[in-house]
Amino acid sequence: STEAAHGGAWAWSDSPGANYGDNLAGISLTLSTPVDLAAATRPVLSFWHTCHFPGNDHGLVEVSTDGGSTWTALRDFTNTSVPAWRHEQVDLSAYRRAGVLLRFRITSDGWTNGDGWHLDDISVSEQLSPVAAPVLSAVGTHSITLGWTPNTDLDFSHYALVRATPTGTSINAPVIATIADQATGSFTDSGLLIGTTY
């Protein structure tokens, strides 16, 4: 659907232009062929989404290792609303084998419904090596410099620096800078407020 998208113009939607229906036993977006994770080290399912599942309606991320005969829920977004695009990662380390199927599935009761799920930029990949916590230096009245050891993974894309107060710290905090140069190991953050903990 072109109703909403995170990257580009298209994204998956369970009910483009409308709310999903009542009493759905399960409609799903399923990987067309199994993926082989036997040689993976730290496999992860990544996706961006918005969703609205009121009441007892469910948005499920599920995995199967027997060709789709049985499924295990990895995430359950029930009675949940995510109004702005949010990045999610699901650890697949417990499924390092051949024949892994993944799907996104919704179910609904007969009393409530909502806009449902918009899914975009879905991938299964190796999780990058973590970047150690930055070292702080050059502390000024309204600025601070963050330094880190550059990541050396071959599939590096970019560093995303976020700033948040302690209660708002997460992967979804506002991005203050995107750095595409893998060799970069520092950034000066300015515009900080006096008396605020970040």
C-alpha positions in Angstrom: 0.0 0.0 0.0 1.1 3.6 -0.5 -1.1 4.7 2.5 2.0 5.0 4.8 5.6 4.0 4.4 8.9 4.4 6.3 11.3 4.0 3.4 10.2 4.8 -0.2 6.5 4.9 -1.2 5.3 1.4 -0.4 4.8 -0.6 2.8 2.8 -3.6 3.9 -0.7 -3.0 5.4 -3.3 -5.5 6.6 -6.2 -3.3 5.6 -5.2 -0.4 3.2 -7.4 2.6 3.7 -9.6 1.1 6.4 -9.7 -0.7 9.7 -9.2 -4.4 9.8 -12.3 -6.5 10.4 -13.8 -8.2 13.5 -13.4 -11.8 14.4 -10.3 -12.5 12.3 -8.9 -15.9 13.1 -5.5 -14.8 11.7 -4.4 -13.1 8.5 -0.7 -13.1 7.9 2.2 -11.9 5.9 4.5 -14.9 5.7 8.0 -15.4 4.3 7.6 -17.2 1.0 10.5 -19.6 1.5 12.3 -20.7 4.6 15.6 -19.0 5.5 18.7 -20.9 6.5 20.2 -19.5 9.7 22.5 -22.5 10.5 25.7 -20.6 9.8 24.5 -17.4 11.4 26.2 -16.0 14.5 23.7 -13.4 15.8 20.7 -13.4 13.5 18.1 -10.7 14.0 14.7 -9.9 12.4 14.5 -6.1 11.9 11.5 -4.1 10.8 9.9 -0.6 11.1 6.2 -0.4 12.0 3.2 1.6 13.1 0.2 -0.2 14.6 -3.1 0.1 16.4 -4.5 -3.0 18.1 -7.1 -2.0 20.7 -8.7 -4.3 23.2 -7.9 -8.0 22.8 -6.7 -7.7 19.2 -3.2 -9.0 18.5 -0.3 -8.2 16.1 2.0 -11.2 16.3 5.6 -11.8 15.1 5.9 -15.6 14.8 8.5 -18.2 13.8 8.2 -21.8 12.6 10.8 -24.5 12.3 8.6 -27.3 10.9 7.4 -25.8 7.6 4.6 -23.8 9.1 2.8 -26.7 10.9 3.3 -24.9 14.3 4.2 -21.4 15.2 5.8 -19.7 18.2 5.1 -16.0 19.1 8.3 -13.9 19.4 6.4 -10.6 19.9 2.8 -9.8 20.7 1.5 -6.3 20.1 -1.9 -6.5 21.8 -3.8 -3.5 23.2 -1.0 -1.4 21.7 -0.7 1.7 19.7 2.4 2.9 17.9 1.4 6.0 16.0 4.8 7.0 14.6 7.2 4.7 12.8 9.3 2.7 15.3 12.2 0.3 14.7 12.0 -3.2 16.2 14.6 -6.0 16.4 13.8 -9.6 17.3 16.7 -11.9 18.3 16.7 -15.1 16.3 19.7 -16.7 18.0 17.5 -19.5 19.3 16.7 -20.5 15.7 20.1 -20.9 14.2 19.2 -23.8 11.9 17.9 -24.4 8.3 14.2 -24.1 7.5 13.1 -21.1 9.5 9.9 -19.4 8.5 8.8 -16.0 9.8 5.4 -14.3 9.7 3.5 -11.2 10.9 -0.1 -12.2 11.9 -3.1 -10.3 13.3 -6.2 -11.7 15.1 -9.2 -9.7 16.3 -12.2 -10.1 18.6 -15.7 -9.1 17.8 -15.8 -5.9 19.8 -13.0 -3.6 18.7 -10.9 -2.9 15.7 -8.3 -0.4 14.5 -6.0 0.6 11.7 -3.9 -2.5 12.2 -0.3 -2.9 11.1 1.9 -1.0 8.6 5.3 -2.8 8.1 8.3 -1.6 6.2 12.0 -2.3 5.7 11.8 -5.9 6.9 15.1 -7.8 7.0 16.8 -10.8 8.5 20.5 -10.2 9.0 23.4 -10.6 11.3 23.3 -8.2 14.2 26.2 -5.7 14.1 28.8 -5.8 16.8 27.8 -3.4 19.5 29.6 -0.1 19.8 31.0 0.5 23.3 29.5 3.4 25.3 31.0 6.6 24.2 33.7 8.5 26.2 32.7 12.0 27.1 35.1 14.9 26.7 35.3 18.7 26.0 32.3 19.3 28.3 31.1 22.8 27.7 28.1 24.9 28.9 25.9 23.7 26.1 27.9 21.0 24.3 29.9 17.8 24.8 32.0 15.6 22.6 31.3 11.9 22.4 34.2 9.5 21.3 34.0 5.8 20.5 36.0 3.0 18.9 34.8 2.7 15.3 32.8 -0.3 14.2 34.6 -2.6 11.8 31.8 -4.9 10.5 31.7 -5.4 6.7 27.9 -4.7 6.5 28.1 -1.4 8.4 25.6 1.2 7.2 25.9 4.2 9.5 26.1 5.4 13.1 22.8 6.9 14.4 23.4 9.2 17.4 20.4 9.8 19.7 19.8 12.1 22.5 17.2 11.7 25.2 16.5 12.3 28.9 17.0 9.2 31.1 13.3 8.3 31.0 13.2 8.5 27.2 16.3 6.5 26.3 15.6 3.9 23.7 16.5 3.0 20.1 13.5 5.1 19.1 14.8 8.4 20.7 15.2 11.3 18.3 18.2 10.9 16.0 20.5 14.0 16.3 23.1 12.9 13.8 23.6 10.2 11.1 27.3 9.5 10.3 28.0 7.3 7.2 31.8 7.3 7.5 32.6 4.1 9.4 36.1 5.4 10.4 34.5 8.3 12.3 34.9 8.0 16.1 33.7 11.3 17.5 30.9 13.8 17.4 30.2 17.1 19.3 26.7 17.5 20.4 25.6 21.1 20.9 22.4 22.8 22.0 22.3 21.0 25.4 20.3 22.7 28.2 21.9 23.6 31.5 20.5 21.6 34.4 19.2 18.8 32.1 20.4 15.2 32.4 20.8 13.4 29.0 
